[in-house]
């Protein structure tokens, strides 16, 4: 029962993120205006940032949206068995989350904290930190958190097992890194879909 509900949530989020992300990057302003007139709530989902930094952020979460969509379909058991098993596998999540997380942290650290020539919106630095860097850290934090859960709950390993201890240490380092990198960030309201995406990063591992 709960898998079906999680699957539906993931499919809905994934579809919305893919649609909003692709129309943000590829659609004309006229098309966007038509969408916002037809669906007024959609104005809370779009971000007007067509710089390289803004577009890369959209691509990152389009990829995550595709994964979420497929993960939801796997929960609903509508994918071919082998492919559904691959999508649901922890190792798939580890690789995807690891690659996205590392890339996002490095790229948006360069954008937000250095004088790199990466095109960016000067008034969007906090969003790059909150969605790009914090998002990347959340991707990485989810990996040891899932490993701890798998080891203790599913595999019945003791808390003192090497996997659990190592995972706790890595998680602690990532949490400390989050504080170090973001302590000077001015809290601000980010748009609804960006905020939802940050929540969906760990939710995907339910």
C-alpha positions in Angstrom: 0.0 0.0 0.0 2.7 2.5 1.1 4.8 1.6 -2.0 1.9 2.5 -4.3 1.5 5.9 -2.5 5.2 6.7 -2.7 5.3 5.6 -6.3 2.4 8.0 -7.2 4.2 10.9 -5.4 7.4 10.2 -7.2 5.7 9.9 -10.6 3.9 13.2 -10.1 7.0 15.0 -8.9 9.1 13.6 -11.7 6.7 14.5 -14.4 6.3 18.1 -13.1 10.1 18.6 -12.8 10.8 17.2 -16.2 8.1 19.4 -17.8 9.0 22.6 -15.9 12.8 22.0 -16.4 12.6 21.3 -20.1 10.2 24.2 -20.8 12.5 26.5 -18.7 15.5 25.6 -20.8 14.0 25.1 -24.3 10.6 26.9 -24.5 10.0 30.4 -25.6 8.8 33.1 -23.2 5.6 33.2 -25.2 5.0 29.6 -24.5 5.8 30.0 -20.8 3.3 32.9 -20.6 0.6 30.7 -22.1 1.3 28.0 -19.5 1.1 30.5 -16.7 -2.1 32.0 -17.9 -3.7 28.5 -18.3 -2.3 27.2 -15.0 -1.8 30.2 -12.6 -0.1 28.1 -10.0 2.7 27.3 -12.5 4.2 30.8 -11.9 5.5 29.4 -8.5 7.4 26.6 -10.3 9.5 28.6 -12.8 12.8 30.4 -12.2 13.9 33.0 -14.7 17.6 32.3 -14.8 19.0 31.5 -18.3 22.6 31.9 -17.4 24.9 28.8 -17.6 24.7 28.4 -13.8 20.9 28.5 -13.9 20.6 26.2 -16.9 22.9 23.6 -15.3 20.8 23.6 -12.2 17.8 22.8 -14.3 19.6 20.0 -16.1 20.7 18.5 -12.7 17.1 18.3 -11.5 15.7 17.2 -14.9 18.0 14.2 -14.5 16.8 13.8 -10.9 13.2 14.2 -12.2 13.7 11.4 -14.7 15.1 9.1 -12.0 12.2 10.0 -9.7 9.7 9.3 -12.4 11.2 5.9 -13.2 11.6 5.1 -9.5 7.9 5.8 -9.0 7.0 3.5 -11.9 9.2 0.8 -10.4 7.3 1.1 -7.1 4.0 0.8 -9.1 5.4 -2.3 -10.8 4.7 -1.1 -14.3 8.3 -1.3 -15.6 9.8 -4.5 -17.0 11.0 -6.7 -14.1 14.7 -6.4 -14.8 14.7 -2.7 -15.5 12.5 -2.1 -12.4 14.9 -4.0 -10.3 17.8 -2.0 -11.7 16.0 1.3 -10.9 15.2 0.2 -7.4 18.6 -1.1 -6.6 20.6 0.7 -3.9 23.7 0.6 -6.0 21.9 2.6 -8.8 21.0 5.3 -6.2 24.5 5.3 -4.8 26.1 5.9 -8.2 23.5 8.5 -9.4 23.4 10.4 -6.1 27.2 10.3 -5.8 27.8 11.7 -9.3 25.2 14.4 -9.1 26.2 15.4 -5.6 29.9 15.7 -6.3 29.4 17.6 -9.6 26.8 19.9 -8.0 29.0 20.8 -5.0 32.1 21.5 -7.1 30.3 23.4 -9.8 28.3 25.7 -7.5 31.2 26.2 -5.2 33.1 27.6 -8.2 30.0 29.7 -9.1 29.3 31.0 -5.6 32.7 31.3 -3.9 35.3 32.0 -6.6 35.9 34.5 -9.3 35.3 31.9 -12.0 34.0 33.1 -15.4 31.0 30.8 -15.3 28.0 32.9 -16.5 25.6 33.5 -13.6 22.9 35.8 -12.3 24.5 38.0 -9.6 21.2 38.1 -7.6 20.9 34.3 -7.6 24.0 33.5 -5.5 22.0 32.4 -2.5 19.9 30.1 -4.7 23.0 28.6 -6.1 24.2 27.9 -2.6 20.9 26.6 -1.3 19.8 24.5 -4.3 23.2 23.8 -5.9 25.5 23.3 -2.9 23.0 22.2 -0.3 21.3 20.1 -2.9 24.6 18.4 -3.8 25.3 17.8 -0.1 21.8 16.3 0.4 22.5 13.9 -2.5 25.7 12.8 -0.8 24.2 12.7 2.7 21.5 10.3 1.5 24.1 7.7 0.6 25.5 7.0 4.1 22.0 7.5 5.6 20.7 4.7 3.3 23.7 2.5 4.0 23.1 2.9 7.8 19.4 2.0 7.3 20.2 -1.0 5.1 22.9 -2.3 7.4 20.9 -2.0 10.7 17.3 -2.6 9.6 17.5 -4.9 6.6 20.7 -6.8 7.2 20.5 -6.7 11.0 24.1 -5.7 11.4 25.2 -4.3 14.8 25.6 -0.6 15.3 29.4 -1.3 15.8 29.8 -2.9 12.4 32.5 -1.2 10.1 29.8 -0.2 7.5 27.7 1.6 10.1 30.6 3.3 11.8 32.1 4.5 8.4 28.7 5.7 7.2 28.1 7.7 10.4 31.5 9.3 10.1 30.9 10.2 6.4 27.5 11.6 7.3 29.0 13.7 10.1 31.6 15.1 7.8 29.0 16.1 5.2 26.8 17.7 7.9 29.8 19.7 9.2 30.7 20.7 5.6 27.1 21.9 5.1 27.4 24.2 8.1 30.9 25.4 7.0 29.8 26.2 3.4 26.4 27.7 4.1 26.7 29.4 7.5 27.1 32.8 5.8 24.1 32.2 3.4 21.2 34.5 3.9 18.1 32.4 4.3 15.6 33.3 1.5 12.5 31.9 0.1 13.2 29.7 -2.9 10.5 28.8 -5.3 8.1 25.9 -4.6 9.6 23.4 -7.0 13.2 24.0 -5.9 12.1 23.5 -2.3 10.2 20.4 -3.2 13.2 19.0 -5.1 15.4 19.4 -2.0 12.8 17.4 0.0 12.5 14.8 -2.7 16.2 13.9 -2.6 16.0 11.9 0.6 12.3 11.0 0.0 13.3 9.1 -3.1 15.1 6.6 -0.8 12.0 5.7 1.2 
